């Protein structure tokens, strides 16, 4: 049944291929053709069902079941509700979804791919639904599952039934991303065998906490633990916020953050704690225990290392945010490409035929494929376990979360503009996604800070290995960049290594003048630090797409190879300043890169966008989740 459902979904989008208008590929005389076999010959459209099978690597049956469930009228879009109306609808949607028991919070540790697959499906429907569910299951439930022990399993069972809706109390008003610096306190009282939690100042209040304003009954609260007068660093406690009737527990106060730019279905709030007493079992004690007498022990003696363990659960959240951004790009580019292939402008010529349209939509399509496959690769790494895998996961998940969400902002805005006024209508989906998802660049780690984390890890590794001298330029030029996957990979890899070694060398030299000098040097280089985060993300994503394109089934290989070349060249364009300023590529080389991107876009747009439409069909987004009338019906007949 699942296979037939996928075939049916693919057929809906493939139908647009047959309706695409035949037209000549009007190329300017000055446009250079790519010196590759992929660009020299017509690329066959990949079978949509086969492409979807290739892209969907795990839990296919579960995803199909959830997509089918989301046909329920309760999940149909409604853009006319007030904030209170959206919140009430989201709560009902979450409750009905949870009641289906598609997965369990215990799957966070016992079957992480199943856990992620179930929550990923919700982003296709509504972002408020996805985020409210993610806060409950991933941030709160996942933290309890990872950091707690068997004594906390009853809490998890009640979270599975929504008897105990949860929220995640980490971020504070005055400390934001600086979790190590939070000010909420927890002191152990051996006379009552309780922890006493306090919010010492307003800046220490928990802020932007999804679910805190109205619905959450428990929270995983981060607080600085002191035992017998000794500070032990941030630890996590399960704190009861409301009783079964929804009344605040003693010492707990919550405020409502109110209306926001988007994501109105999530009740974000503020939490203050005034001498809130938490039973000793409220400490999540897998990695730190306090006995009845007040003796503290942990298998991780170092405060900084313990802190890394406490926040390690954020990785799953970052991966879900990144995948949500990628799936939003699938929706946006599919809507925009279908509509643009049918909408004429200044006569009978469809707007997708114009290079300016192609330049905005087709690199976005290539990036969406690259990021999707990169996430599949990252998931495989997470399953390996071990210290080296953990380092890779931290670096890559941080970079992909930042890169995918920043790219989503640009891609959805371009898709909105490419659909003109129709793209501005809520019914056509793109605008509401832009509003609701704008926060994804900030939560689960501010993107600029995440890129700094990526770069710092790379710089530290290079410094330890003594790699502080810039690598020699790759033995490639424009010919290799235009003509081979290996040449493009070498260019992108060189940019990452050059920035890493250059920054490592500068910081090492500054460090000889003391810690203050090293910190000042790092601050002065923050712009290049963020560029290094991008360079790492680009090289990882391109290498992934190149690997997949070389090994994909034969029917898919030509199209994926074309996307790979387009993605690689577009990322070389994005790093043009680096290549030009170092002399690795000349001005004429960059002109060739630009011309080749144009040529590849022309190929994707030829024959009414035949190839681009087929690649969109490969996402197999069900009509009830694609939603947009301009992509599902005749755009001329749409009435609001």
Order of alpha helices (4+ residues) and beta strands (2+ residues): alpha-alpha-alpha-alpha-alpha-alpha-alpha-alpha-alpha-alpha-beta-beta-beta-beta-beta-beta-beta-beta-beta-beta-beta-alpha-alpha-alpha-alpha-alpha-alpha-alpha-alpha-alpha-alpha-alpha-alpha-alpha-alpha-alpha-alpha
